[in-house]
Amino acid sequence: MKSLPNEMYGVQLTKHGDLDALTFNENIPLPTLSDNDVLIEVRAAGVNNTDLNTRKGWYSKGDNNAEDAGWAGNALNLPLIQGADVCGYITAVGNNVSKERIGERVIIEPCLVEVDSKPLSTPWYFGSECNGGFAQFTKVASRHAHAVNSTMTDVELASFPCSYSTAENMLHRANVKTGERVFITGASGGVGSAAVQLAKARGAYVVAVTSEQKQSAIQALGADKTVLRDEDWQHMAESEPFDVVIDLVAGPRWPELLEILKPFGRYATSGAIAGHDVSLDVRTLYLKDLTLLGCTILGHDVFANLVKHIEAGNIKPLVSSTFPLSEIHQAQQEFEQKKHIGKMVLTLQPK
């Protein structure tokens, strides 16, 4: 085992606000392991909406976003190292972890039920309630570091954890089955493009919402049909409504997503990139016997099943671009423009 430094480089969130809230620091103390932890040398870390939302204080429901701006509705412990999507190599282990794990290439399950060898009553999110992967090294409970046997690159594997586990969890919660019709919004984003692939892996018929410029790329992922964001969705669904809606967008057109569902249809969401305040006609909800599902905490075995999909080659990575960690400002600027398809990934080099 190679010797470990006392300090590492990384990006720290020092406050809520604009890009100047992110500071590159080369003198961050190395994480201290508890008994059940593993230390991971990070090679690649994906960029997510969660990173930007947390930086801006978007999760806050009050006037003072410092008090409840964490993913779980609590104040963040600043400075914070963000980054929920991680691929890296185990370099050290806690007292209760087999040393045989050292050297494993792993991806991190971002929804945590154990931190510092203690079970959590309410799950945390990696890179929000605790330090994440935008650094040379990171630590996590061994149970959340999943070994992956794959020929994919570190960058490709880093595109999976957050987006694909979120998508798989939504499909799991909505109980999507073979032959069902599934309508997916935000299909060109990280979660949306993952949902297209994973819904097809379940044997569903997939209609995906995207822009005209991105239609061919989404069809190449397996979508049976693509529709534009400004099309008449209700007219399209009159003859054959949908069993399930997978929604990442919300916003002004949200009521239409319930209208296109069959009686006893299921609506699942884990995002609101077009706006979180929506209008609900409760009559639509109860007269159609709909089920509305908010999906954040990963269901049991969801992440392990995702790893199986990766190893079996059932899904493929979709990386739009890469940036060195030191260029995180530029990466987040480009991410926010929403011109990309799939994931942006930050790369880290071992010293």
Secondary structure, DSSP 8 states (H G I E B T S, - for coil): -----SEEEEEEE-SSSSGGGEEEEEEEE-----TTEEEEEEEEEE--HHHHHHHHTTT--SS-TTSS-STTSS---SSB----EEEEEEEEE-TTS-GGGTT-EEEE-SEEEEETTEEEEEEEEBTTTB--SSBSEEEEEGGGEEE---SS-HHHHHTSHHHHHHHHHHHHHTT--TT-EEEESSTTSHHHHHHHHHHHHTT-EEEEEE-GGGHHHHHHTT-SEEEETTS-HHHHHSSS-EEEEEES--STTHHHHHHTEEEEEEEEES--TT-S-----HHHHHHTT-EEEE--S--TTHHHHHHHHHHHTSS---EEEEEEGGGHHHHHHHHHHT--SSEEEEE----
